[in-house]
Amino acid sequence: MKNKKILLVEDDYLDVTSVKRALSKLNIEHTLLVAHNGVDALSMLMGSHEEGGAGEKIQPDVILLDMNMPKMNGLEFLRIIKKYYSLNNIKVFVMTTSAEEYDKTEARKLGISGYILKPLDFSNTRKDDSAIAIQSLKEELCSGS
């Protein structure tokens, strides 16, 4: 099975810890890269994250994206990456506390793969709309491709 590269764009350290815990329960090989806002995530994707100079571009298999962050929110981040050919095919799962219909609709218009209300939980006990997105994320992470 391929080692999955996951970019987590999340400003809350407790949520970062929660995602790490949920991913470890899946027992999959993965590399988790963390950006604490959309600006830092774009820098990582564009290869400009090394002390203001050129660094190695990261190419994640999946992006887990918070909606409400400082500097650049999730929708702004999505609008930018969807304009780049090299980035627009990365599967993006929004992972947020925002149940706002506007956020969901706009994120879906931008081609997200799923909208998950926090916390991330792979236990299959959820009965909300997030359950389908969580199952899709789990399948993506556990696939051999």
Backbone as CSV, one residue per row, in Angstrom:
resi,resn,N_x,N_y,N_z,CA_x,CA_y,CA_z,C_x,C_y,C_z
1,MET,0.839,-1.177,0.000,0.000,0.000,0.000,0.888,1.246,0.000
2,LYS,0.501,2.214,-0.790,1.238,3.459,-0.914,1.120,4.298,0.361
3,ASN,2.220,4.929,0.738,2.210,5.848,1.856,1.440,7.099,1.430
4,LYS,0.323,7.376,2.062,-0.518,8.523,1.722,0.053,9.791,2.350
5,LYS,0.118,10.836,1.554,0.571,12.138,2.038,-0.662,13.007,2.248
6,ILE,-0.841,13.453,3.490,-2.020,14.227,3.878,-1.557,15.608,4.335
7,LEU,-2.173,16.642,3.770,-1.925,18.009,4.233,-3.117,18.432,5.069
8,LEU,-2.886,18.693,6.339,-3.914,19.173,7.254,-3.736,20.680,7.393
9,VAL,-4.765,21.430,7.023,-4.733,22.889,7.141,-5.675,23.237,8.289
10,GLU,-5.096,23.470,9.443,-5.864,23.601,10.685,-5.113,24.500,11.660
11,ASP,-5.804,25.493,12.222,-5.155,26.433,13.133,-5.292,26.057,14.599
12,ASP,-6.148,25.120,14.926,-6.377,24.744,16.317,-5.541,23.508,16.677
13,TYR,-4.644,23.657,17.633,-3.726,22.573,17.995,-4.455,21.350,18.557
14,LEU,-5.570,21.567,19.265,-6.334,20.429,19.776,-6.963,19.638,18.630
15,ASP,-7.410,20.337,17.594,-7.974,19.641,16.437,-6.893,18.901,15.659
16,VAL,-5.691,19.460,15.606,-4.571,18.760,14.970,-4.320,17.442,15.700
17,THR,-4.296,17.499,17.025,-4.092,16.301,17.832,-5.207,15.292,17.612
18,SER,-6.429,15.775,17.533,-7.587,14.900,17.299,-7.477,14.191,15.950
19,VAL,-7.063,14.911,14.913,-6.904,14.306,13.583,-5.783,13.267,13.606
20,LYS,-4.681,13.588,14.259,-3.581,12.619,14.365,-4.055,11.338,15.032
21,ARG,-4.826,11.475,16.075,-5.345,10.316,16.804,-6.287,9.498,15.910
22,ALA,-7.179,10.165,15.199,-8.132,9.461,14.323,-7.399,8.735,13.201
23,LEU,-6.386,9.372,12.616,-5.632,8.739,11.534,-4.831,7.540,12.030
24,SER,-4.294,7.639,13.230,-3.496,6.520,13.749,-4.359,5.282,13.973
25,LYS,-5.638,5.480,14.255,-6.544,4.346,14.458,-6.819,3.588,13.164
26,LEU,-6.585,4.222,12.016,-6.805,3.558,10.730,-5.702,2.562,10.389
27,ASN,-4.569,2.692,11.058,-3.423,1.815,10.786,-3.022,1.819,9.312
28,ILE,-2.905,2.997,8.750,-2.438,3.130,7.369,-1.106,3.859,7.376
29,GLU,-0.297,3.565,6.384,0.944,4.320,6.237,0.582,5.694,5.710
30,HIS,1.009,6.730,6.430,0.728,8.077,5.971,1.773,9.048,6.508
31,THR,1.888,10.136,5.798,2.704,11.252,6.242,1.752,12.416,6.425
32,LEU,1.722,12.985,7.620,0.842,14.113,7.902,1.669,15.386,7.947
33,LEU,1.338,16.307,7.066,1.966,17.624,7.045,0.926,18.613,7.542
34,VAL,1.335,19.547,8.390,0.385,20.479,8.989,0.751,21.908,8.623
35,ALA,-0.259,22.637,8.136,-0.150,24.078,7.925,-1.195,24.714,8.833
36,HIS,-0.857,25.807,9.489,-1.766,26.394,10.465,-2.677,27.476,9.902
37,ASN,-2.577,27.700,8.591,-3.502,28.607,7.912,-3.355,28.405,6.406
38,GLY,-4.252,29.013,5.643,-4.236,28.848,4.199,-2.999,29.407,3.524
39,VAL,-2.458,30.491,4.051,-1.252,31.088,3.472,-0.078,30.125,3.581
40,ASP,0.098,29.530,4.760,1.184,28.565,4.954,0.982,27.328,4.072
41,ALA,-0.272,26.886,3.938,-0.557,25.716,3.098,-0.207,26.006,1.637
42,LEU,-0.572,27.184,1.146,-0.220,27.547,-0.232,1.289,27.589,-0.415
43,SER,1.990,28.104,0.568,3.454,28.147,0.495,4.029,26.744,0.377
44,MET,3.473,25.809,1.113,3.943,24.427,1.054,3.652,23.811,-0.322
45,LEU,2.472,24.096,-0.851,2.085,23.549,-2.152,2.878,24.165,-3.307
46,MET,3.270,25.426,-3.140,3.992,26.139,-4.197,5.515,26.020,-4.064
47,GLY,5.973,25.489,-2.919,7.408,25.315,-2.725,8.121,26.553,-2.244
48,SER,7.396,27.450,-1.587,8.035,28.675,-1.092,7.969,28.764,0.429
49,HIS,8.138,27.625,1.090,7.977,27.587,2.544,9.291,27.539,3.319
50,GLU,10.404,27.655,2.658,11.702,27.587,3.347,12.274,28.984,3.559
51,GLU,12.009,29.567,4.718,12.601,30.845,5.108,12.496,31.899,4.005
52,GLY,11.351,31.966,3.353,11.136,32.973,2.327,11.739,32.631,0.975
53,GLY,12.427,31.527,0.867,13.034,31.126,-0.400,12.283,29.969,-1.018
54,ALA,12.931,29.319,-1.963,12.300,28.185,-2.639,12.559,26.914,-1.840
55,GLY,11.524,26.189,-1.583,11.627,24.901,-0.904,11.055,23.824,-1.796
56,GLU,10.976,22.641,-1.263,10.406,21.530,-2.022,8.880,21.653,-2.033
57,LYS,8.286,21.541,-3.206,6.831,21.547,-3.317,6.301,20.229,-2.780
58,ILE,5.237,20.300,-2.036,4.609,19.066,-1.584,3.436,18.754,-2.511
59,GLN,3.168,17.498,-2.704,2.044,17.050,-3.536,1.245,16.037,-2.720
60,PRO,0.317,16.531,-1.897,-0.447,15.605,-1.058,-1.472,14.816,-1.860
61,ASP,-1.833,13.654,-1.338,-2.916,12.864,-1.910,-4.264,13.445,-1.494
62,VAL,-4.296,13.988,-0.277,-5.532,14.502,0.307,-5.206,15.758,1.114
63,ILE,-6.120,16.723,1.060,-6.041,17.900,1.927,-7.251,17.873,2.851
64,LEU,-6.992,17.998,4.153,-8.051,18.167,5.152,-8.034,19.647,5.517
65,LEU,-9.126,20.338,5.252,-9.145,21.800,5.306,-10.165,22.337,6.286
66,ASP,-9.700,23.132,7.226,-10.589,23.848,8.129,-11.162,25.051,7.375
67,MET,-12.342,25.497,7.736,-12.965,26.653,7.088,-12.564,27.970,7.738
68,ASN,-12.585,27.990,9.065,-12.380,29.244,9.792,-10.966,29.317,10.339
69,MET,-10.120,30.091,9.610,-8.719,30.221,10.010,-8.282,31.669,9.856
70,PRO,-7.222,32.046,10.550,-6.678,33.390,10.362,-5.933,33.488,9.028
71,LYS,-5.699,34.681,8.573,-4.949,35.021,7.354,-5.700,34.690,6.076
72,MET,-6.208,33.463,5.939,-6.938,33.053,4.748,-7.888,31.925,5.143
73,ASN,-9.184,32.123,4.907,-10.123,31.068,5.296,-10.158,29.950,4.260
74,GLY,-10.891,28.904,4.561,-10.929,27.720,3.710,-11.461,27.985,2.314
75,LEU,-12.497,28.812,2.206,-13.051,29.109,0.880,-12.060,29.884,0.020
76,GLU,-11.357,30.834,0.615,-10.331,31.582,-0.131,-9.236,30.635,-0.616
77,PHE,-8.808,29.736,0.238,-7.791,28.749,-0.112,-8.268,27.874,-1.273
78,LEU,-9.500,27.377,-1.192,-10.057,26.533,-2.245,-10.112,27.268,-3.583
79,ARG,-10.549,28.513,-3.549,-10.640,29.290,-4.801,-9.282,29.421,-5.473
80,ILE,-8.246,29.557,-4.683,-6.901,29.698,-5.252,-6.403,28.378,-5.813
81,ILE,-6.485,27.300,-5.038,-5.899,26.046,-5.542,-6.657,25.488,-6.740
82,LYS,-7.932,25.789,-6.853,-8.701,25.277,-7.989,-8.318,25.969,-9.296
83,LYS,-7.584,27.079,-9.213,-7.120,27.784,-10.410,-5.831,27.194,-10.970
84,TYR,-5.126,26.386,-10.182,-3.848,25.812,-10.595,-4.043,24.390,-11.101
85,TYR,-3.622,24.144,-12.319,-3.758,22.821,-12.922,-3.075,21.753,-12.076
86,SER,-1.914,22.078,-11.534,-1.151,21.095,-10.760,-1.773,20.799,-9.394
87,LEU,-2.728,21.615,-8.966,-3.315,21.451,-7.636,-4.800,21.110,-7.666
88,ASN,-5.468,21.374,-8.787,-6.929,21.276,-8.760,-7.471,19.854,-8.723
89,ASN,-6.627,18.846,-8.872,-7.104,17.463,-8.791,-6.858,16.806,-7.440
90,ILE,-6.274,17.544,-6.514,-6.062,17.002,-5.165,-7.422,16.907,-4.472
91,LYS,-7.682,15.771,-3.857,-8.947,15.593,-3.141,-8.909,16.423,-1.859
92,VAL,-9.932,17.274,-1.697,-10.021,18.147,-0.530,-11.274,17.801,0.255
93,PHE,-11.071,17.519,1.530,-12.173,17.290,2.448,-12.189,18.443,3.436
94,VAL,-13.289,19.175,3.471,-13.442,20.244,4.446,-13.788,19.590,5.772
95,MET,-13.119,20.039,6.814,-13.322,19.511,8.153,-13.481,20.721,9.069
96,THR,-14.706,20.985,9.523,-14.985,22.258,10.165,-16.082,22.153,11.215
97,THR,-16.223,23.190,12.008,-17.345,23.292,12.937,-18.495,24.050,12.293
98,SER,-18.275,24.613,11.114,-19.290,25.425,10.450,-20.340,24.568,9.758
99,ALA,-21.567,24.658,10.261,-22.680,23.969,9.622,-23.472,24.948,8.747
100,GLU,-22.870,26.111,8.496,-23.529,27.134,7.676,-23.775,26.612,6.267
101,GLU,-24.992,26.752,5.794,-25.351,26.273,4.462,-24.536,26.977,3.385
102,TYR,-24.241,28.271,3.585,-23.430,29.013,2.610,-22.059,28.363,2.440
103,ASP,-21.408,28.041,3.561,-20.085,27.415,3.500,-20.137,26.083,2.758
104,LYS,-21.144,25.266,3.082,-21.288,23.965,2.426,-21.499,24.129,0.920
105,THR,-22.400,25.018,0.554,-22.725,25.223,-0.864,-21.520,25.738,-1.638
106,GLU,-20.853,26.740,-1.099,-19.691,27.309,-1.792,-18.554,26.295,-1.909
107,ALA,-18.331,25.531,-0.861,-17.273,24.513,-0.895,-17.596,23.446,-1.938
108,ARG,-18.846,23.044,-2.001,-19.245,22.039,-3.003,-19.101,22.573,-4.418
109,LYS,-19.422,23.856,-4.619,-19.247,24.477,-5.942,-17.782,24.438,-6.367
110,LEU,-16.887,24.470,-5.399,-15.454,24.469,-5.679,-14.888,23.052,-5.790
111,GLY,-15.750,22.047,-5.754,-15.328,20.684,-6.058,-14.707,19.897,-4.928
112,ILE,-15.142,20.146,-3.706,-14.595,19.362,-2.600,-15.059,17.913,-2.700
113,SER,-14.333,17.037,-2.046,-14.686,15.617,-2.034,-15.615,15.259,-0.884
114,GLY,-15.690,16.119,0.140,-16.571,15.855,1.273,-16.548,16.997,2.270
115,TYR,-17.619,17.102,3.050,-17.777,18.149,4.057,-18.044,17.457,5.386
116,ILE,-17.084,17.553,6.290,-17.141,16.833,7.565,-17.249,17.825,8.712
117,LEU,-18.264,17.635,9.550,-18.346,18.435,10.768,-17.448,17.799,11.814
118,LYS,-16.637,18.627,12.472,-15.709,18.129,13.483,-16.487,17.505,14.628
119,PRO,-15.889,16.548,15.287,-14.544,16.018,15.116,-14.495,14.922,14.047
120,LEU,-13.290,14.689,13.518,-13.072,13.595,12.589,-13.135,12.300,13.381
121,ASP,-14.000,11.394,12.944,-14.209,10.147,13.672,-14.508,9.047,12.672
122,PHE,-13.628,8.061,12.568,-13.780,6.969,11.610,-14.549,5.778,12.173
123,SER,-15.194,5.923,13.320,-15.810,4.776,13.991,-17.141,4.324,13.390
124,ASN,-17.653,5.029,12.410,-18.925,4.690,11.753,-20.130,4.784,12.679
125,THR,-20.039,5.573,13.733,-21.175,5.715,14.640,-21.962,6.994,14.379
126,ARG,-21.463,7.835,13.489,-22.142,9.102,13.216,-23.387,8.867,12.384
127,LYS,-24.389,9.674,12.619,-25.645,9.566,11.885,-25.972,10.876,11.160
128,ASP,-24.977,11.740,10.945,-25.229,13.008,10.260,-24.697,12.953,8.829
129,ASP,-24.792,14.068,8.121,-24.332,14.136,6.737,-22.832,13.893,6.605
130,SER,-22.106,14.100,7.677,-20.661,13.905,7.641,-20.284,12.440,7.461
131,ALA,-21.167,11.536,7.799,-20.854,10.099,7.760,-20.434,9.645,6.364
132,ILE,-21.119,10.133,5.328,-20.775,9.754,3.955,-19.400,10.294,3.592
133,ALA,-19.133,11.547,3.956,-17.828,12.156,3.656,-16.710,11.438,4.406
134,ILE,-16.964,11.050,5.642,-15.962,10.328,6.427,-15.671,8.973,5.787
135,GLN,-16.705,8.290,5.339,-16.509,6.996,4.679,-15.706,7.170,3.389
136,SER,-16.004,8.208,2.635,-15.265,8.487,1.399,-13.803,8.802,1.687
137,LEU,-13.544,9.576,2.726,-12.182,9.895,3.130,-11.448,8.618,3.550
138,LYS,-12.105,7.811,4.328,-11.500,6.547,4.777,-11.135,5.661,3.590
139,GLU,-12.022,5.555,2.621,-11.751,4.759,1.421,-10.577,5.330,0.633
140,GLU,-10.515,6.653,0.536,-9.412,7.294,-0.176,-8.078,7.031,0.514
141,LEU,-8.054,7.123,1.819,-6.816,6.922,2.566,-6.385,5.458,2.583
142,CYS,-7.331,4.557,2.560,-7.004,3.128,2.639,-6.807,2.475,1.275
143,SER,-7.062,3.227,0.215,-6.881,2.652,-1.133,-5.394,2.485,-1.431
144,GLY,-5.077,1.542,-2.267,-3.689,1.256,-2.592,-3.091,2.150,-3.661
145,SER,-3.894,2.994,-4.267,-3.383,3.838,-5.358,-2.707,5.079,-4.860
